[in-house]
Every structure is written in C-alpha cells, then in structure tokens.
Amino acid sequence: MTQYLEFEKPLAEIEGKAEELRALARANAEMDMADEAAALDAKAEALLRDLYKDLTAWRKCQVARHPDRPHCRDYIDALFTEFTPLAGDRNFADDHAIMGGLARLDDRPVMVIGQEKGSDTKSRIRRNFGMARPEGYRKAVRLMELANKFGLPVVTLVDTPGAYPGKGAEERGQSEAIARSTEKCLQIGVPLVSVIIGEGGSGGAVALATADRVAMLEHSVYSVITPEGCASILWKDAEKMREAAAAMRLTAQELKKLGVADRVIDEPLGGAHRDRAGSIAAVGSALKAMLGEMDGKTPAALIKARREKFLAMGSKGLAA
C-alpha cells in the first residue's frame, strides 16, 4: 500500500478514486470502468509531475525520509553478489545500525559498508533507526582497515539522521569513534566511493562519506543537523523547519554547486520509493562509474587527491 507524504494528499485522493473504480470493476464484471480509471491515472501523473517539478528543501527532506525508500539492505541485496557480512568492532559489541562485509560489484571484489534504518517496527528498533553507536563506527574502521590490507575498494551507502546521541554512546566515546572513522577514510590507500541514499546527517554521515567521490540521490539530503534541530537552536521553534531547511542548502543540487557532492543521481518521478528497482539500478551504475574513475591510481595518489579535495572544500560556490 502506497504511503503518501503530507504534500501528496491531493494525489492520494485521485489515486484512491482510481483504485476504487478498479475494485468496483473487479467485483462486477458487467461494469466497465477502464476509461474512467485511465482518466484519473492521467490526472494523477500530471499532478505528480507538478508536485515534484520544483520541490522545496523541506519537501526533499520528507521524500528522503520516506519509509518505503530503498535502504542499504535493499541496495546490497540487489547490486552485490557473494555478500559476506562481517560483524562486531572486536571490542564491545556489534552495532546493527551499520552493516558491512565483503562482496562483489559487477564481479569486482569490494568492501561495502552502510547505515541501515530497517523496514518495519521490529527491524527499525533493532537497527536503532540507522543511528550508529561508537561500536558501529569502530566496526566501519575495522572493515576499512581490512579492505586497505587486501587492496579492496570501499563502497559506502549513507542513510542516517545522525549518530546516536544517547548517554551510553557518549560514555563509550561517540565523538572519538566518529573522528577515527573520518580519519580512516582519509588514510586508506584504496578507492573509496560513497552514495547518500536518503539522509546524510551530521558527523554520523561524514564518518562514512569522506570519500574520493560522493554521489547523492536527487531527493536525498546532507546536512550538519536536521532542519528541526536547526530551527530549535536558532529560533527556539522546531516548527520553523521549513525556513531552516531552505537556509541550510542541504539538497543534492545545492551541494553539487558547493562541491560537497560530485554527482547527482536522478530518481524516478515521485521519488525512489515509487520505482525501487529503477533507483537501485541507477545507484549501481553510478557506483561502477565512480570506481572506474579511480582505476589505475596508486595508493599515494588516492590519499593525496582525497586530502586535497576536502582541504579545498568550501571555496567553491560561496558567492552563489
């Protein structure tokens, strides 16, 4: 069953009426509702195009958080073969918010690491809604070190509201773990490519996305804080999240102009959740292209270029 966002309510009414007509036709073979349903379908598609032709930053946040949007597990299952999950940080525990392991992408051995939000209530609780604790980032560091040891490219799939801010996480060194993961991204001498598939929240995202190439899905977002958090701090009113989202320049299009994102991956009309297979295939093509750009580069050249990229960040697009 399609889940509609707040701004999609008019669309829900039209598509609901079309489905009602089809249900009536199925129940009564003598009723021919095909033309009426087709007319409503055409009206719904026109409205969908109108809604998505120029989404505001806040609406893009809503689309990026859509519960039916493909998550890390979906991309791994569809794009990678021979996936062998690796668990634990060899110190405290295994954090299920971050999953990773050895796999093949188009028969190319890689290490894939990503944040998984979960797809239902049980899995979301188990995955902590994609908010990793320190052991999750220490697991990511361990997997990156393993990839570096065996010369395997690293692919990261980022989708998190941010690192988990709980008391236990802070006691176990959350900020240090994020910093170590970010540092490891800069140190490894193998290609590192990243895709923001939904939310890229704060240091929790940067810890996996300090990459040679960073791609963002068309309706994904990447920011230092959520719009609600920003509004609460600046205006003491979380309901001003729309103004905050616009000011933060967190969309893929804005970040491409600023040089934070290297490419924007087109999504199907209505968002990735309306054509999951098409969206996943587009991400797969982008990953292969970005890895191809790294072919033939020495470890020293990769590390040097990656460091220079991030040192220069912020100088591009400031006048825009």
C-alpha positions in Angstrom: 0.0 0.0 0.0 1.4 3.4 -1.0 2.3 5.7 1.8 1.7 9.4 1.0 3.6 12.4 2.3 1.8 15.4 3.7 2.1 17.4 0.5 0.9 14.5 -1.6 -2.6 14.3 -0.1 -4.3 15.7 -3.3 -2.5 12.9 -5.2 -3.7 10.3 -2.7 -7.3 11.3 -3.3 -7.0 10.9 -7.1 -5.1 7.6 -7.0 -7.5 6.3 -4.3 -10.5 7.1 -6.5 -8.9 5.3 -9.5 -8.3 2.2 -7.3 -11.9 2.3 -6.1 -13.1 2.2 -9.7 -10.9 -0.8 -10.5 -12.1 -2.5 -7.3 -15.7 -2.0 -8.4 -15.0 -3.4 -11.9 -13.3 -6.4 -10.4 -16.3 -7.0 -8.2 -18.8 -6.6 -11.0 -17.8 -8.0 -14.4 -20.5 -6.0 -16.1 -19.1 -2.7 -15.1 -16.5 -1.2 -17.4 -14.5 1.5 -15.5 -11.4 1.3 -17.6 -11.8 4.7 -19.3 -12.7 6.5 -16.1 -9.8 4.9 -14.2 -7.4 5.7 -17.1 -8.5 9.4 -17.0 -7.8 9.5 -13.3 -4.4 7.9 -13.8 -3.5 10.6 -16.3 -4.7 13.3 -13.9 -2.6 11.8 -11.1 0.5 11.6 -13.3 0.1 15.3 -14.2 -0.3 16.2 -10.6 2.7 14.1 -9.6 4.8 15.9 -12.2 3.6 19.3 -10.9 4.3 18.4 -7.3 7.8 17.2 -8.0 9.0 19.6 -10.6 10.3 22.1 -8.0 10.4 20.6 -4.5 11.3 22.8 -1.7 14.2 21.8 0.6 11.8 20.8 3.3 9.8 18.6 1.0 13.0 16.9 -0.2 13.7 16.1 3.5 10.3 14.5 3.7 11.0 12.4 0.5 14.5 11.4 1.8 12.8 10.1 4.9 10.0 8.2 3.2 9.6 4.8 4.9 9.3 3.0 1.6 12.5 4.4 0.2 15.1 1.7 -0.6 17.5 1.2 2.2 21.1 -0.1 2.5 20.0 -3.7 2.7 17.9 -3.4 -0.5 20.9 -2.0 -2.4 23.2 -4.7 -1.1 20.8 -7.5 -2.0 20.2 -6.1 -5.5 23.6 -4.8 -6.6 26.1 -7.0 -4.8 26.8 -10.7 -5.1 28.6 -13.1 -2.7 27.9 -10.6 0.2 29.6 -12.0 3.3 28.6 -9.9 6.3 31.3 -9.1 8.9 30.2 -8.2 12.4 31.5 -6.5 15.6 34.1 -4.0 16.5 36.3 -6.6 18.3 36.0 -4.5 21.4 32.4 -4.0 22.7 29.6 -5.3 20.5 28.1 -5.5 17.0 26.1 -2.4 16.1 23.2 -3.4 13.8 22.8 0.2 12.6 25.9 -0.3 10.5 26.2 -3.3 8.2 29.1 -4.2 6.1 31.1 -7.0 4.5 32.9 -8.4 1.6 31.0 -8.6 -1.7 31.3 -8.3 -5.5 30.0 -5.4 -7.5 29.8 -6.5 -11.2 32.3 -9.2 -10.3 34.7 -6.7 -8.8 35.6 -7.6 -5.1 34.8 -4.7 -2.8 34.1 -3.9 0.8 30.6 -2.4 1.3 29.6 -0.5 4.4 26.3 1.2 5.0 23.8 2.5 7.5 20.5 0.5 7.7 17.4 2.1 9.1 15.1 -1.0 9.0 11.9 -1.6 7.1 9.4 -2.4 9.8 8.9 -1.7 13.5 11.0 -4.7 14.7 13.9 -4.1 12.3 13.9 -0.3 12.9 14.2 -0.9 16.7 17.0 -3.5 16.1 18.8 -1.1 13.7 18.2 1.9 16.0 16.7 3.8 13.0 20.1 3.9 11.4 21.7 5.9 14.2 25.0 4.2 15.0 26.7 3.9 18.3 30.5 4.1 18.8 30.9 0.3 18.2 29.3 0.9 14.8 31.9 3.4 13.7 34.6 1.2 15.1 33.3 -1.7 13.1 33.4 0.6 10.0 37.1 1.4 10.8 37.9 -2.3 11.1 36.3 -3.1 7.8 38.1 -0.2 6.1 41.4 -1.4 7.5 40.7 -4.9 6.2 39.9 -3.5 2.8 43.1 -1.5 2.7 45.1 -4.5 3.7 43.8 -6.6 0.8 43.6 -3.7 -1.7 39.8 -3.7 -2.0 37.8 -0.6 -3.0 35.4 0.6 -0.3 31.8 1.4 -1.1 29.7 3.2 1.5 25.9 3.8 1.5 24.9 6.6 3.8 21.4 6.9 5.3 21.2 8.2 8.9 19.6 11.1 10.8 22.9 11.2 12.7 25.0 9.3 15.1 23.1 8.1 18.2 23.4 10.8 21.0 22.5 8.6 24.0 24.3 8.6 27.3 25.8 5.2 26.8 27.1 6.1 23.4 28.7 9.3 24.8 30.3 7.3 27.6 31.8 4.9 25.2 33.4 7.7 23.1 31.0 8.6 20.4 32.8 11.7 19.1 36.1 9.9 19.2 34.7 7.0 17.2 33.3 9.3 14.6 36.6 11.2 14.3 38.5 7.9 14.0 36.2 6.7 11.2 36.6 10.0 9.3 40.3 9.8 9.8 40.4 6.3 8.4 38.5 7.4 5.3 41.4 9.9 4.7 44.1 7.3 5.4 43.2 4.3 3.3 45.1 3.8 0.0 42.2 2.2 -1.9 39.4 3.8 -3.8 36.5 5.0 -1.6 33.2 6.0 -3.1 30.0 7.0 -1.3 26.3 7.5 -2.1 23.9 9.4 0.1 20.8 7.3 -0.5 18.5 9.1 2.0 19.6 11.3 4.9 23.1 12.3 5.4 23.0 13.5 9.0 25.9 15.4 10.6 29.1 13.6 11.7 27.3 10.3 11.6 27.3 10.6 7.8 30.6 12.3 7.3 32.3 9.3 9.1 31.4 7.1 6.1 31.3 9.8 3.3 34.7 11.3 3.4 35.3 9.7 0.1 37.1 10.2 -3.3 33.7 10.5 -4.9 30.4 11.4 -3.2 27.1 11.0 -5.1 23.7 11.9 -3.9 20.3 10.7 -5.0 18.2 13.5 -6.4 15.9 13.8 -3.4 18.5 12.9 -0.7 19.8 15.5 1.8 23.1 16.0 3.6 23.5 18.5 6.4 25.2 19.3 9.7 21.9 19.0 11.6 18.3 18.2 10.9 16.1 21.2 9.9 14.1 20.6 13.1 17.2 20.7 15.2 18.5 23.8 13.5 15.1 25.6 14.0 15.1 24.6 17.7 18.5 26.2 18.2 18.2 29.3 16.1 14.5 30.2 16.7 13.6 28.0 19.7 10.8 26.7 17.5 11.1 23.3 15.7 8.1 24.3 13.6 10.3 26.6 11.6 12.0 23.6 10.0 10.9 24.8 6.5 12.8 28.1 6.9 15.8 26.2 8.3 15.9 23.6 5.5 15.9 26.4 2.9 18.7 28.3 4.7 20.9 25.2 5.2 21.4 24.4 1.5 21.1 20.7 2.2 19.8 19.4 -1.1 21.8 17.4 -3.6 21.5 20.2 -6.2 22.9 22.9 -3.8 25.6 20.6 -2.5 26.7 19.8 -6.1 27.1 23.5 -6.7 29.2 23.8 -3.5 31.4 20.9 -4.4 30.4 18.8 -1.5 28.7 16.3 -3.8 30.4 15.2 -7.0 27.3 13.9 -8.9 23.5 13.8 -8.5 21.8 10.6 -9.4 18.3 11.1 -11.0 15.3 9.5 -9.2 12.1 8.2 -10.8 9.2 10.6 -10.9 7.8 10.8 -7.4 10.9 9.6 -5.6 13.0 6.4 -5.3 10.1 4.7 -3.4 7.9 4.7 -6.5 10.4 2.7 -8.6 12.7 1.0 -6.2 14.3 -1.3 -8.9 15.0 1.7 -11.2 16.5 3.7 -8.3 18.7 0.9 -7.2 19.9 0.3 -10.8 20.8 4.0 -11.1 22.9 3.8 -8.0 24.6 0.7 -9.2 25.6 2.5 -12.5 26.9 5.5 -10.6 29.0 3.3 -8.3 30.6 1.5 -11.2 31.3 4.8 -12.9 32.9 6.3 -9.8 35.0 3.3 -9.2 36.1 3.3 -12.8 37.4 6.9 -12.3 39.7 5.6 -9.6 41.2 2.8 -11.7 45.0 2.9 -12.2 45.6 5.3 -9.3 48.3 4.5 -6.8 47.6 4.5 -3.1 49.7 7.6 -2.6 47.8 9.4 -5.4 44.5 8.5 -4.0 45.3 9.7 -0.5 46.8 12.9 -1.8 43.8 13.7 -4.0 41.3 12.9 -1.3 43.0 15.1 1.3 43.3 18.0 -1.2 39.6 17.6 -2.1 38.5 18.1 1.5 41.0 20.8 2.3 39.7 22.8 -0.6 36.0 22.2 0.3 34.1 25.4 1.0 35.9 27.5 -1.5 33.6 26.5 -4.4 30.2 28.3 -4.8 30.5 30.6 -1.9 29.4 33.6 -4.0 26.2 31.7 -5.2 
